[in-house]
Amino acid sequence: MTAGKRIPCSDQSLARNDPMYGTASAGARWMLVELSGGWGPSAFLQSPAVIEPGLGRAICRRVEAAGFRIAAIRRPGRRPAVPRWRWFIADAREGTEAMFAGEVAAPTDLLEVALDGSDGQPYDGPLVVVCAHGKHDQCCAVRGRSATKAIAQQYPELTWECSHLGGDRFAATMLILPEGLCYGRVDTADSAELVRLYLDGRLHNEFLRGRTSLPHAVQAAQYFVRKATGEDHIAALSPLDVRHDDHTIRVILAGPQQHTEVVLAEQMSDPLLSMCRASTPGRVRTFTLVSMGPA
């Protein structure tokens, strides 16, 4: 079957019922930059009508060298006639969550923005960004834009489209900052309800891939405890310890009365196509629950 006739990767993932827990894209700190207009396969490197590729590369290298994840954002709907160069910096690390916002007059000024956020102002947020990067993956265009529209109808000031977040097969993917909550398949959920839960300090375990600042095994361990107990508070179940044995991973999660030990087995999936433009099937890591009990 040719790539053009292939079933979209998100449809294949739904049919396989791929587990989403423990798959959040890694990112303890984020910088989001407004790039209004059409994006190429790489928003910063292949969108010459929006940003000069050499400048985009220099911005990415600077931000990534400082240990940040970088993504492009834009408001859904019509593109403005005059571009703006707004930026957001978020610390998604548990216990130090913070976000700053600012704006520069020209894209070259982004090379001078202080990455501690001090050139901007504290931003109460949240920032809700949904991947709608169609040139990267068709599923993000179709599923992402419908989810963005649904969220923006209720929360227009919070909502942005963004470039590639990872996990195309889980489109539509969504990130809520500053906590770095990474969701998948939000177009199959009441996507605006996910935001309402966030504003109430809670999360939806079924659609949560994990927190981007936490190791994948911790993300998976939190999923299993939430599934068993119904705990849905964002601030709950902080990781206290992670130990890798020969064949298992032991995660200790904090609890109000007692801590919980979760033992996981790490496995590799059958070969699959993780994105629509992938040409070679590959295996992905998954976690299964071995045991769970008081620590």
C-alpha positions in Angstrom: 0.0 0.0 0.0 1.4 3.4 -0.9 1.8 6.1 1.7 -0.9 8.1 0.0 -3.5 5.3 0.4 -2.4 4.3 3.9 -4.8 4.5 6.8 -3.9 7.6 8.8 -1.6 6.8 11.7 -4.1 8.0 14.4 -6.8 5.7 13.0 -4.4 2.8 13.1 -3.5 3.6 16.6 -7.2 3.8 17.7 -7.8 0.4 16.0 -4.9 -1.1 17.9 -5.9 0.7 21.1 -2.3 1.8 21.7 -1.9 2.8 25.3 -1.2 6.5 25.7 0.0 6.6 29.3 3.7 7.1 29.7 4.2 8.7 26.3 4.3 12.4 27.0 6.9 14.3 25.1 9.9 15.2 27.3 10.2 18.8 28.3 11.0 20.3 31.7 11.1 23.8 30.3 9.5 25.2 27.2 9.7 28.2 25.0 6.8 28.9 22.7 7.2 31.5 19.9 4.4 33.0 17.8 4.9 32.3 14.1 1.8 33.5 12.3 1.3 31.9 8.9 1.7 28.6 7.2 4.4 26.2 8.5 6.5 23.8 6.5 7.4 20.3 7.8 9.7 22.1 10.3 8.0 25.3 11.5 11.3 27.1 12.3 13.5 25.7 9.5 11.1 25.3 6.6 8.6 28.2 6.7 10.5 30.9 4.7 7.3 33.1 4.3 7.1 33.3 8.1 10.7 33.2 9.4 14.0 33.2 7.6 15.3 29.6 8.0 18.8 30.6 9.2 17.3 32.7 11.9 14.9 30.0 12.8 17.8 27.5 13.1 19.7 30.0 15.3 16.8 30.5 17.6 16.2 26.7 18.0 19.9 26.0 18.7 20.1 28.7 21.3 16.9 27.5 23.1 17.7 23.8 22.9 21.3 24.3 24.1 19.8 25.8 27.2 17.8 22.6 27.8 14.4 23.9 26.6 11.8 22.5 24.2 10.8 25.0 21.6 7.5 25.0 19.6 5.8 27.5 17.3 2.3 28.7 18.1 -0.3 30.7 16.3 -3.9 31.8 17.0 -6.5 29.6 15.3 -8.5 31.1 12.4 -7.4 33.9 10.1 -3.8 35.0 10.1 -3.1 38.6 11.0 -2.0 41.0 8.3 0.8 42.2 10.5 2.6 39.5 12.3 3.3 39.7 16.0 6.3 38.1 17.8 4.9 37.0 21.1 6.8 34.5 23.2 6.1 32.4 26.3 8.6 30.7 28.6 7.3 28.0 31.0 9.0 26.0 33.8 7.1 22.7 33.9 9.1 21.1 36.7 6.9 19.9 39.6 7.0 22.4 42.5 8.5 25.2 40.5 5.9 25.7 37.8 5.9 29.2 36.4 5.3 31.0 33.1 6.4 34.3 31.6 5.2 36.2 28.5 6.6 38.9 26.3 6.7 40.3 22.9 9.5 41.6 20.6 9.4 44.0 17.7 11.2 41.8 15.2 12.1 38.1 15.0 15.8 38.8 15.3 15.1 40.1 18.8 14.1 36.6 19.8 17.9 35.8 19.9 18.2 38.2 22.9 15.2 37.1 25.0 16.4 36.1 28.5 15.5 32.4 28.9 14.8 32.9 32.6 11.7 34.9 31.5 13.0 38.1 33.1 12.5 40.1 29.9 8.8 39.4 30.1 6.0 39.5 32.7 4.7 36.7 34.9 1.8 35.0 33.1 -1.0 33.4 35.1 -2.0 31.2 32.2 -2.7 28.6 31.5 -1.5 28.2 27.9 -3.5 25.5 26.0 -1.8 24.5 22.8 -3.0 21.9 20.3 -0.8 20.5 17.6 -2.3 21.5 14.2 0.9 21.0 12.2 -0.5 19.6 9.0 2.7 19.7 7.0 4.3 17.5 9.7 1.4 15.0 9.8 -2.0 15.0 8.2 -3.7 13.7 11.4 -2.5 16.8 13.3 -4.2 19.0 10.7 -7.5 17.1 10.6 -7.9 16.2 14.3 -5.9 19.0 15.8 -7.8 21.8 14.1 -11.2 20.4 15.1 -10.1 20.1 18.7 -8.6 23.6 18.7 -11.9 25.0 17.4 -13.9 23.3 20.1 -11.7 24.6 22.9 -11.4 28.1 21.4 -15.2 28.4 21.4 -15.1 28.4 25.2 -11.6 29.5 26.0 -10.5 31.8 23.2 -7.8 33.7 25.1 -6.1 30.5 26.3 -6.1 28.6 23.1 -3.4 28.3 20.4 -2.4 26.0 17.6 1.1 24.7 17.9 3.8 22.9 15.9 4.8 19.2 16.4 4.5 18.0 19.9 5.4 14.3 19.3 3.1 11.3 19.3 1.3 11.9 16.0 -0.5 8.6 16.3 -2.3 10.1 19.3 -3.6 13.1 17.4 -5.1 15.4 18.4 -2.3 16.1 20.9 -2.6 18.9 23.4 -0.2 20.5 25.9 -1.3 22.6 28.9 1.4 24.8 30.5 2.9 25.6 32.9 2.4 22.1 34.4 3.2 20.4 31.1 0.2 18.1 31.0 0.3 16.2 27.7 -3.0 14.8 26.3 -3.8 12.7 23.4 -6.9 11.9 21.2 -8.5 15.1 22.6 -10.7 15.4 19.5 -12.5 12.1 20.7 -13.0 13.7 24.1 -15.0 16.7 25.3 -11.8 18.7 24.7 -13.1 21.9 26.3 -14.0 19.8 29.4 -10.3 18.8 29.7 -9.5 22.5 30.0 -12.3 23.1 32.5 -11.0 20.2 34.7 -7.5 21.8 34.5 -8.9 25.1 35.8 -10.4 23.2 38.7 -6.9 21.7 39.5 -7.8 18.3 38.1 -7.0 16.1 35.1 -8.6 13.4 32.9 -6.6 10.2 33.4 -8.0 8.4 30.3 -6.6 11.0 27.9 -3.5 12.1 29.8 -0.3 10.9 28.3 1.7 12.2 31.2 3.5 15.3 32.5 6.4 16.3 30.2 8.8 17.0 33.1 8.5 13.4 34.5 10.2 10.2 33.3 8.0 8.0 31.2 8.0 5.3 33.9 6.7 7.8 36.5 4.0 8.9 34.0 2.9 5.3 33.6 3.0 4.6 37.4 0.8 7.6 38.1 -1.7 6.4 35.5 -2.1 3.1 37.1 -2.6 4.6 40.6 -5.1 7.1 39.3 -7.0 4.3 37.5 -7.2 2.2 40.7 -8.0 5.0 43.1 -9.8 7.7 41.1 -7.3 10.3 42.2 -7.5 13.2 39.7 -5.8 16.1 41.3 -2.9 17.5 39.2 -0.7 18.0 42.3 -1.1 14.5 43.6 1.2 11.5 43.4 4.6 13.2 43.3 7.4 10.8 42.6 9.7 10.1 45.5 12.0 7.4 44.1 12.6 5.5 40.9 14.7 2.3 40.8 15.6 0.2 37.8 16.1 -3.5 38.5 17.1 -6.1 36.0 13.6 -6.6 34.6 11.4 -4.1 36.3 11.1 -0.5 37.4 10.0 0.4 40.9 8.3 3.8 41.4 7.4 5.3 44.8 4.6 7.9 44.6 3.6 10.2 47.5 0.2 9.9 49.0 -1.6 11.9 51.8 -1.7 9.0 54.2 0.7 6.5 52.8 3.0 6.2 49.8 2.4 3.8 46.9 5.0 1.5 45.3 4.3 0.7 41.7 6.3 -2.0 39.9 6.3 -1.9 36.1 7.6 -4.1 33.4 9.0 -2.4 30.3 8.2 -3.9 26.9 8.5 -3.1 23.2 5.5 -3.1 21.0 5.0 -5.0 17.7 6.4 -2.9 14.8 4.1 0.0 13.9 4.0 3.2 11.9 4.2 6.0 14.5 3.4 8.8 12.0 1.6 9.1 8.6 4.9 9.8 6.7 6.9 7.0 8.4 8.1 4.5 5.8 9.6 1.9 8.2 7.7 0.3 11.1 9.4 0.5 14.4 8.8 -0.7 18.0 7.8 1.7 20.7 8.2 1.3 24.5 5.2 0.4 26.6 4.7 -0.3 30.3 2.7 -2.9 32.0 1.7 -3.1 35.7 3.4 -5.9 37.7 2.2 -4.9 41.2 0.9 -2.0 43.2 0.7 -1.5 47.0 1.8 0.4 50.0 5.4 1.5 50.0 
